[in-house]
Amino acid sequence: MSRQRKRAVGAGAKHRLVFVDRRLATLVHLRHGATHDVLACWFGVDRSTITRAVGEVRPLLAERGCTVSPGVRLRTLAEVVDHLGSADRTGIVDGTEIRVRRPAAGRKDRDKFISGKSKQNAVKTMVLTDGDGRVLFCSPTKPGSCADITHARQLGPVKLLVDGPSVEILADAGYQGLGAQTGGRVVTPPHRKFKKNAPDWYKEMYERQRKAHSSRRIRVDHGIAHLKNWRALTRHLRRREHMSDTVQAVAALLSHQQTAGLTSARQM
């Protein structure tokens, strides 16, 4: 009968990089997309040492959650809903895609990464920000063929919004249907009532309502743009299995940066 191997504290291979250097290597890799070979030359170690360091630090950063104030972090969607309800603030949700490598030929799940929107191999994550565009939550990734509303339903926001505090969540047309399920707490653009031969007065009213809704939720696009400024999220050429940790690690670092900048501005 096999049993789990027990290792004494401090046993095993010793790190050639101290924790500060391992964290720095991970930050440079996420922010600037530096390869492990380049980082290995920079720190004067083997490539495998950098790979091990990034693999250990990246999940730790992902578990930090998004910082909303000094000492307060949001790690789950339930905590985000409670935060928005207690602060009486509006949330904005949207999905974004990140290009990834195409799965190898012959894999049975090869086609599920093809996005129906961009027609490219991608993974999808759901981003939730506040009204100012500050990132509050990034979900684990799903293959690009997964629809936005399906991804949202799998994360369970419907039950959280129905049973939780009164919160307004702005969303685009990809989430239509959640409004009825949440009692109007998810607000989406109005449905087009006339498919053909719409009266002129209706066209004008519909465009005015659509633009008003779009102007309210534009901040989530700003938050996604700040996320995509990190080279690790522009196009991912490494293992797709690490994408969830990568996205959530970048969101944690970006939210900490945004909170630090907001705190400094208030103190001036």
Secondary structure, DSSP 8 states (H G I E B T S, - for coil): --------TT-SS--SS-HHHHHHHHHHHHHH---HHHHHHHHTS-HHHHHHHHHHHHHHHHTT-EEEETTEEE-SHHHHHHHHHHHT--EEEEEEEEEE----TT-TTSGGGB-TTT-SBEEEEEEEEETT--EEEE---EETTS-HHHHHHHH-HHHHHHHS----EE--GGGTTHHHHTTT-EE-----S-SSS--HHHHHHHHHHHHHHHHHSHHHHHHHHHHHTSGGGTEE-S-GGGHHHHHHHHHHHHHHHHHHHHHHHHH-
